[in-house]
């Protein structure tokens, strides 16, 4: 059974600092997604990582995938308050053949001024 | 505007009273899913569909039914709701091919309370 673990579950950081959120998964997959959820809102797709070594960047966020280690990271550079949200990773172990996704429990990020 | 529309957004009901949460997408997507979100558990997939008349169970299908008679609609049916189905529900869709095939679009959510 595929398990997806994120850590930390809660992250409080100051503006201007850097930090990394980790997403570990338990079975082979080369398809990993990152989503953002603002309080009381729906989920927004951030990154799609489709192969070992994939790296995607958007603004102050950068995501990478290491399929051998079964690990994805979401790196935050010089955090700003607008990045405060809950971040989820999700894994598809079917190679995209189905629509079955397993989500991590989420990381609540609070960026303090 | 491309969107996934869920209705209702909020619902309070009583144990055992059948209900349906509707989901409709206007993007001609093949894939659709239902998730529930509970504190500390993240999102868990209830059912998913890969096309019309093709559905399969996710991780927590017990107590739920779905149907996919038309491509745009994917209703979630609770035949006999129980309090442990109190949750925030999301519908999502994505295309089956093309450059955007891995981008999943989520509805705004339905907050359900079963008393």
Boltz contact constraints between the chains, C-beta under 6 A:
constraints:
  - contact:
      token1: [A, 42]
      token2: [B, 106]
      max_distance: 6.0
  - contact:
      token1: [A, 42]
      token2: [B, 108]
      max_distance: 6.0
  - contact:
      token1: [A, 42]
      token2: [B, 109]
      max_distance: 6.0
  - contact:
      token1: [A, 43]
      token2: [B, 106]
      max_distance: 6.0
  - contact:
      token1: [A, 45]
      token2: [B, 103]
      max_distance: 6.0
  - contact:
      token1: [A, 45]
      token2: [B, 104]
      max_distance: 6.0
  - contact:
      token1: [A, 48]
      token2: [B, 102]
      max_distance: 6.0
  - contact:
      token1: [A, 99]
      token2: [B, 31]
      max_distance: 6.0
  - contact:
      token1: [A, 99]
      token2: [B, 33]
      max_distance: 6.0
  - contact:
      token1: [A, 99]
      token2: [B, 48]
      max_distance: 6.0
  - contact:
      token1: [A, 100]
      token2: [B, 48]
      max_distance: 6.0
  - contact:
      token1: [A, 103]
      token2: [B, 42]
      max_distance: 6.0
  - contact:
      token1: [A, 103]
      token2: [B, 43]
      max_distance: 6.0
  - contact:
      token1: [A, 104]
      token2: [B, 42]
      max_distance: 6.0
  - contact:
      token1: [A, 105]
      token2: [B, 42]
      max_distance: 6.0
  - contact:
      token1: [A, 106]
      token2: [B, 42]
      max_distance: 6.0
